């Protein structure tokens, strides 16, 4: 029996490639919980809402909308299984941050894919337990597939806040359509990869601090305890040299999620008089939720999305509708971390060359 257990563990940890996807899947499955039934009507209802949202977002967006190939109402387990690998690029660059020398270097080279797999699985599994769709995390996916909504989490949001069920479903779908529209701009993924690489290059992870991460196997609680013993995720990733790249990455994600929220609000218009209330309830719930510490990139905080929303609104209000189109036309026109809080300085650089 012990030999069989050892073989299973060896098979689990000995996987090829920069990410141990088998281990990632085990962790994600553990965190997403058991399968939950989805009512048969859900697919058709959410499909109709998605087509309505796509039409209305298309009318007001400063860029082209790519319709989803299909709509996929699912439960947390189903969402985690279908989306696991699309979040890998958010953590994978940090594999090169594990710096080991001397006799432990070969061992760490073998362990790094497992460490990255643990983090990807923890990210996707924990997201599946509370987000209503991918926009809720604010993290662009690599190669997004069907438009997916997590029905049990939507129902929980509706009940806990005493909201109108139909309005919440439309709110979820409109936000997801808008977020996918921003995420699928041709240059978004390359720019995100650039910012992630800059952040990962600034990070140097001492492998001795990670020794406890493997002790718990696929037990997320044990992994979190190991991170806490190491001084927290900021201690593992930390250093003043990481602050700048991290701020620029966060500013970009804030600008993206803020633009998506602005588009969703405008697209719904008179169809959703409760849009702002639903948004406020969701932001409150997210702010109160206990976050899972990760190596890589975690969910975008609500306050960052609000800042990005205000920035996009101010750009349009001060400089006209064409300014919003200019903003989203090229990565060089994205606001820096400082400019996100000061649209005037952004305009001085992007719109009004030499003006101050």
Residue pairs with C-beta under 8 A, 6 or more apart in sequence:
9 217
11 22
12 20
12 22
12 23
12 26
12 217
12 218
13 20
13 23
13 111
13 114
13 214
14 110
15 21
15 22
15 23
15 113
15 114
15 117
16 113
17 113
18 92
18 95
18 112
18 113
18 116
19 88
19 91
19 92
19 95
19 113
19 116
19 117
19 120
20 113
20 114
20 116
20 117
20 118
21 84
21 85
21 88
21 117
21 120
22 117
23 114
23 117
23 118
23 121
23 218
24 84
24 88
24 117
24 118
24 120
24 121
24 124
25 81
25 84
25 121
26 121
26 218
27 117
27 118
27 121
27 122
27 125
27 218
27 220
28 80
28 81
28 84
28 120
28 121
28 122
28 124
28 125
28 128
29 77
29 80
29 81
29 125
30 125
30 218
30 219
30 220
31 80
31 121
31 122
31 125
31 126
31 128
31 129
31 220
32 76
32 77
32 79
32 80
32 81
32 125
32 128
32 129
33 76
33 77
33 129
34 77
35 75
35 77
35 78
36 75
36 76
36 77
36 152
37 75
38 73
38 74
38 75
38 151
39 151
42 73
42 151
43 71
43 72
43 73
45 169
46 71
46 73
46 149
46 169
46 173
47 70
47 71
49 169
49 170
49 173
49 174
50 68
50 71
50 147
50 173
50 176
50 177
51 67
52 170
52 173
53 170
53 173
53 174
53 176
53 177
53 178
53 264
53 267
53 268
54 65
54 67
54 68
54 177
56 174
56 267
56 268
56 269
56 271
57 65
57 174
57 177
57 178
57 181
57 263
57 264
57 267
58 64
58 65
59 267
60 263
60 266
60 267
61 178
61 181
61 263
62 321
62 324
62 325
62 328
63 181
63 185
63 325
63 328
63 329
65 177
65 181
66 180
66 181
66 184
68 146
68 147
68 177
68 180
69 145
69 146
70 146
70 147
71 146
71 147
71 148
71 149
72 78
72 82
72 145
72 146
72 147
72 148
72 149
73 148
73 149
73 151
74 82
74 148
74 149
74 150
74 151
75 150
75 151
75 152
76 128
76 129
76 150
76 152
76 153
77 128
79 128
79 148
79 150
80 124
80 125
80 127
80 128
82 145
82 146
82 148
83 124
83 128
83 134
83 141
83 148
84 120
84 121
84 124
85 142
86 141
86 142
86 143
86 144
86 145
87 120
87 123
87 124
87 127
87 139
87 141
87 142
88 120
88 142
89 142
89 192
89 193
89 196
90 120
90 123
90 139
90 196
90 296
90 297
91 116
91 119
91 120
91 123
91 294
91 295
91 296
91 297
92 116
92 120
93 193
93 196
93 197
93 199
93 200
93 296
94 116
94 119
94 200
94 203
94 205
94 295
94 296
95 112
95 113
95 115
95 116
96 200
96 201
97 200
97 201
97 203
97 204
97 205
97 237
98 108
98 112
98 115
98 205
98 207
98 210
99 204
99 205
99 206
99 207
100 107
100 108
100 109
100 207
104 207
108 207
111 207
111 210
111 214
114 214
115 210
115 213
115 214
115 295
116 295
118 213
118 218
118 223
119 294
119 295
119 296
120 296
121 218
122 220
122 223
122 292
122 294
123 292
123 294
123 296
123 298
125 220
126 220
126 292
127 136
127 137
127 299
128 150
129 153
130 136
130 153
130 286
130 289
131 137
131 150
131 153
131 299
132 149
132 150
132 153
132 154
132 157
132 172
132 282
133 147
133 148
133 149
133 150
133 172
133 173
133 175
133 176
133 179
134 141
134 144
134 148
134 176
134 179
134 180
135 175
135 176
135 178
135 179
135 180
135 257
135 260
136 175
136 282
136 286
136 299
137 299
137 300
138 179
138 253
138 256
138 257
138 299
138 300
138 304
138 305
139 253
139 297
139 299
139 300
140 183
140 188
140 189
140 192
140 256
141 183
142 189
144 180
144 183
144 184
147 173
147 176
147 177
147 180
149 172
149 173
149 176
154 168
154 169
154 172
155 165
157 163
157 168
157 281
157 282
157 285
158 164
158 165
158 168
160 285
161 278
161 281
161 282
161 285
163 274
163 277
163 278
163 281
164 274
167 272
167 274
167 278
168 278
170 268
170 271
170 272
171 264
171 268
171 272
171 274
171 275
171 278
171 279
174 264
174 267
174 268
174 272
175 260
175 261
175 264
177 264
177 267
178 259
178 260
178 261
178 263
178 264
178 267
179 256
179 257
179 260
179 264
181 260
181 263
182 188
182 256
182 259
182 260
182 263
182 328
183 256
185 328
187 330
187 331
188 256
190 331
191 252
191 331
191 334
192 252
194 331
195 245
195 248
195 249
195 252
196 249
196 297
198 245
198 248
198 249
199 242
199 245
199 246
199 249
201 245
202 239
202 241
202 242
202 244
202 245
202 246
203 237
203 239
203 242
204 239
205 236
205 237
205 295
206 236
209 230
209 231
209 235
209 236
210 226
210 230
210 236
211 226
212 225
212 226
212 229
212 230
213 223
213 226
213 227
215 222
215 226
216 222
216 223
216 225
216 226
220 292
224 292
224 293
227 233
227 236
227 293
230 236
232 293
233 293
233 294
233 295
236 295
237 295
247 337
248 336
248 337
249 297
250 300
250 304
250 337
251 334
251 335
251 336
251 337
251 339
251 340
252 334
253 297
253 300
253 304
253 308
254 300
254 304
254 305
254 307
254 308
254 311
254 340
255 308
255 311
255 312
255 334
255 335
255 340
256 308
257 300
257 304
257 305
257 308
257 309
258 305
258 306
258 307
258 308
258 309
258 310
258 311
258 312
259 308
259 309
259 312
259 328
261 279
261 305
261 308
261 309
262 309
262 312
262 313
264 275
265 275
265 276
265 279
268 275
272 278
282 302
283 302
283 305
283 306
286 299
286 301
286 302
287 301
287 302
287 303
291 298
291 299
292 298
307 340
307 341
308 340
311 335
311 340
311 341
311 343
311 346
312 324
312 327
314 343
315 323
315 324
315 327
315 343
315 346
315 347
316 323
316 324
318 343
318 344
318 347
319 347
319 351
323 347
323 351
326 333
326 350
326 351
327 333
327 334
327 335
327 350
333 350
335 343
335 346
336 346
338 345
339 345
339 346
339 349
340 346
347 355
348 354
348 355
348 356
